[in-house]
Structure formats: structure tokens, C-alpha cells
């Protein structure tokens, strides 16, 4: 009972309040945004009907939440999963590239961090390049990666995964370098008194100490991976994936379609972040790092 | 067993060189309980770290069991207990004690036997499966001592292991440490800044003073090897404590002049 009421007051009530406020604001803004188009199509409507039309246009400037939700429900549950009009189909395509890129990025990030922590030369030379890599706009690099890889015959998932990786390795490197260096001097001296090898120090001390940092980085990394996969779908003229769906929406002025793809991406990101959060909680709890 | 002759150590800092140790000489015999006492900055911890090969002296010679300190470290000739227990939060008490044994490649059965033995020794029976956060500070430090004992090095180096504990717990652990020393016949070097602790525990008290870090007095204690806390009220105990205090004061006056 106590648990439930605290969950209600600490999570549910604040979250619902904000969602409701945003909803109200959204409907209000939708009126001036779509008003002009309604006036052009329908002459001399009474105010109440004018407002309702503003909220139910077929191609509005700003679609309302219920239009987006209706579109999402239709394209999620009432289309065949392998149909080009199914949101699940497009979401799955994007998810595959996201996960592949996330996996590669995490692996690359961890390897780079190990190099930086264990090798003085890498410590001094690699980090500036890692930071520089993130100052280049991904939108500029993505088409190049797609075009270059297409020209050598690599298409489909891999080029998108590479772009995902490019975005997601960064938080992993930064977090892991910090995490692998988190053991304090006493713990390192202790290892020295036991005459431990640097491999042993890594496995017994550095790696377990770094896990809280790794999980924090993974949460940022997985969201970045999704962005990377979507950006990778934009310039390639891809016909499937959430990015392609957004692009198609802009070609045909299908604002509802754009927004529903956008929402689908947001839900997917939230789902991925919560999954990692869950894995973090059970791992760290099992390791007794958190209670 | 441990021989320190004419050792000096200078740290280069941003404010210029600091003489952490200056011409320090000392002999520690097998079975001794030696305390290093002095105010902060007198180099007592540095001296212990030199013996453990965690610091390299700029001058002088140190041997540990007839080896250089670094050879002794690699041969795992000593166990080191740090100021903080430094237990791994993701390992249980017995997991923590097994850690050096795993690193040193002991067999599973040997690991189990040795862990049981040292848990007996520090009286942590029943707490094997507890995690560090479930233990009081005193128990954590006992686990850390057990860990340093687990691989049976015959030298035990202890750097203010009870410094962070309250006096009641500290008194009890001091008594336990003496018992443990009597039972295991180890050679112990013990850093402290408490006069009663040093006098109560030691067969030899090394009084040190700062700037530069040096030894001002070495006192061979006439107290019997078997002692309990009551000895602190004896005339002899008070006399030794006085001599330690004078040694500390002497170092201090020189410093002021």
C-alpha cells in the first residue's frame, strides 16, 4: 500500500500532469497553425466548427495528438507486419541497424578505452581525435559513408550500422576511460603488493569498477545509435525504416505520417534506454554495487 | 629480517623538494612487533612503503628477507594492510579474502582451507557470505587483515589500520592483533600516531619526527610478550610512554628552532 501510494505521488502524478499540460498546449497551438488552411477550404464556418476542423485536417501543418495516435494505432495494429505501410515493419528495419551499430560502437568504444588506459602513447594521442570525430556534423558524413559503401557493393543494414556506431562509440569511450580509472590509489597499491599482472588488475578490479560508468554510457549510446540509424536512412533514398518514412512524409506533405514515425522513434528510444536501465539495475544489484 | 641502512627519500613537488626520509637506519628481527610513531609528515608511512617497494628510496639500501624490496614484493614475502580496508564491494567477505589467493593461482581446495583458517584467526565466523556494506568499520578492517594473512607471508606491514576506528573498537582489535601475532609468529611493522597503541603492541618502538623525516629514538620494550590491556596501568608502561613522548617532543623543538 505504502509502495503504491508513493509510486503514485512520485512518478505517476507528476508525469501525467506534464503530459496533460503539453497536450493542452498542443491543441491550443494547433488552432492558429492550421487556421489559415481551414479558412481557405471552408468559408464562413462558425467558430466551434472552425476549431474542430483545425484539429482534423487531412494534411495539417501541425497534426494533433489524437490524429498521430490514430495513425500510429492503424499502422501498427491494422497493417500486416511485413507490409510497407506497417510502422512495425519500418521500426524493425531501423531497430536492426540501431542494435548492430550499438553493438559495434560499444565494442569499439571499450577497445579504445582499454588502449587509452593501458598505453601511454594512446592516452596522449587518441582522445583529441575521438573528440574531433564528434565535432563533424553527422549529417555531412552520413551521405559520404552511404555512397562510399554503396560503391563497393555494401548496402542495406551495414552502412546504417556504421553511422550508428560512429555516434555511439563516443559516450562509451569517455565513460569507460573514466570507469577503468575509477579504482583509488589504495586499491591499485594493494594489487601491487599482491604482485598482480596488469591483466589481473583489469579483470579483478578495473573492469568491475567501470560497470556503473559503462551502463550510464550505454544509455546515452543506444539513443545516439537510434539517431544514427535514422540519419543513415535519410540520404540513401531508402524506402524502409523510420527515417525513410519521415522522408516520404515530407515529400508528400503527409505531416501525420512524419509525426507518427517521429513518435515511433521516440518510443523505440525510450524502450531501449529503459531496457538498459533494467539490465543495469539487475547487474549492479547482483554485484552488490547498489542495494 | 628487514634491514634499512642510511635510506633517504626526496619527493619532487611543485614547492621544491621534500625530504620525506633522511638517513634512516633500522633493523627489524624475525618475530618483532615494530611500531613507527610520529606526527604527520614524519615519513612513517613512507618508510613502510619503502619496505613494501611501493616507493623507491633516492639513497640507501633496504633488504627484506635478504632480497631487495621489489624482489620481496614479487615473491609475496609480505602482507600489507592499508589505512582503509579497501574491500571490493562486489565480493563477499570470503570472496575478498580469496582475491589475493586467486591472483596468486592457489587451487580451489587450498583457497577454501586458507580462507577458513584466516576467518577463524580474525574471528569473522558467520560473516563469510556478508558483503562489505553489511559490516561495521572494525569488521571490515578485520576482513582486510585476514586478506593480508591469507597467503601466509611471514611479514605483515600495517599502515594505521585502526586509525579510523573509535577507541573502544580499537582497544579490542589491538588485543586481538597481539593474540594473532602470538599465534602466527609473524614479523609485524605497524604505523600509528597513538602513543598507547604503540607502547601496548610493540617489542620495538621507532619514534620519528618531520622535516626532514628521521628517526629520533628506537626503544626496545621491556614489557613481556604476553600482555593484556591492564598492562597500560603498570609503571613500566607509563615509563615507556613517557620516553616516546619525550622523543616526539625533542623532534618538535628542533623543528621550531
Contacts between the chains, C-beta under 8 A, distances in Angstrom:
chain1	res1	chain2	res2	distance
A	184	B	86	7.9
A	186	B	82	4.9
A	186	B	83	7.3
A	186	B	84	5.5
A	186	B	86	4.7
A	187	B	86	5.5
A	189	B	54	5.6
A	189	B	80	7.7
A	189	B	82	7.0
A	190	B	80	7.1
A	190	B	82	6.4
A	190	B	86	5.5
A	191	B	103	7.7
A	192	B	54	6.4
A	192	B	73	7.2
A	193	B	52	6.0
A	193	B	54	7.2
A	193	B	73	6.5
A	193	B	78	7.2
A	193	B	79	7.5
A	193	B	80	4.2
A	194	B	76	7.0
A	194	B	99	8.0
A	194	B	100	4.6
A	194	B	103	5.2
A	194	B	104	6.9
A	194	B	151	7.9
A	195	B	73	5.8
A	195	B	74	5.0
A	195	B	76	6.0
A	195	B	103	8.0
A	195	B	104	8.0
A	196	B	103	4.8
A	200	B	103	5.2
A	204	B	88	7.9
A	204	B	99	6.6
A	204	B	102	7.4
A	204	B	103	6.7
A	205	B	88	7.5
A	208	B	88	7.3
A	208	B	90	5.6
A	287	B	89	7.8
A	287	B	90	4.0
A	288	B	89	5.9
A	288	B	90	5.5
A	288	B	131	4.5
A	288	B	133	7.3
A	289	B	89	5.7
A	289	B	90	5.8
A	291	B	133	7.0
